[in-house]
Amino acid sequence: MKVEVEGLSDILMADGGESTYEELITMAMIEKAMRGDVKAFNAIRATVGQTDMSDTDLEEQEARTQQMKANTERMRREAAPDREDGVDIINDV
């Protein structure tokens, strides 16, 4: 949704923007981060997909996630041994 904010809208549109709420909020966050607001910086970093975790940390997190999924699947199969992939097997007499 487009919005007009005195001073800011002109700057955004001069840079090829559209002066939407999203652009204005983003611009305000960038300005705060540039002035040293760590929360604004972290919000921007999270939005663009950056993290302070190392590659090793991310790999360990992925391995733990995969292990939890495997354990959940194993427990599901053990709890319902007569079922295959959520389908009940019914034998007609």
N, C-alpha and C positions, 0 to 999 in steps of 0.2 A: 504494500500500500504506500503510495507516495505521500510525502508530508513536506510542508514548508516550514523551515526553521531559519529565522533571520540570521544571515551570516554563514551558517553551516551549509544550507542547501546550495547556495551559490558556489561554494568551494567544491562540493561533491559533483555538481553538474559540470563545472569547469574541467574536472578531471575525468569526465566521461561517465560519472555515476548517475543515478536516477533519483537520489534524495528519498530513499525509502526509510522506514523505521529501522530496518536491519542495518542499513549503511550508516545511519546516524548513531545507532547504539555501538556499532563496531568502531566508528571514528572516536566516540567518547571513550571507549575502553582503551584504544590505542593511545590517546592523549594521556589518560591516567597512567598507563604503563610507562610512557615516556617520562612522566614526572616521578617515577619511582614506586608506584603502587604495585606491590608484589602480587596481590590478589588479581588485579587486572591482567598482569603479565601471565600468571598461571592460567587464567581463564582463556586468554588468547592462545597460549601454547596448547592447552587441552583441545581447543576447537580445531586447531590445524593438525592435531594428531601427534604432537611431540610429547615426549615423556622424559623424566629424569632417571628412568630405569635403564640399566645397562642391557646390552644384548643378552648377556648371561642371565640376568634377572628375568627378562622376557621369555627366554627359552625355558627356564625353570618353571615359570608360571604356566606356560603352555603345557609342559610335561605333567604338572600337577593337575591341570584341567583335564587332560586326556586320561590320566589315571582315575580321576573321580568319575568320569564318564564310563570308563571300563568297569569300575567297581559297581556303579549303579546298574549297568546292564547285566552284570553277573548276578547281582542280588535279585533283579527282576526275574531272571531265568530260574534261579533257585527257588524263588517264592511261588512260581507257577510252572512247574516242570511239564505239565500236560499241555501247555500253550506254546504255540509257535508264532512269534511276531505279533502278539496281541490277538490271535485267532483261536477260538476254542475248537478243539478237535472232538467231534461227537461221533461215536460209533453206533450205528443202527443195529438193533438186535434182530 
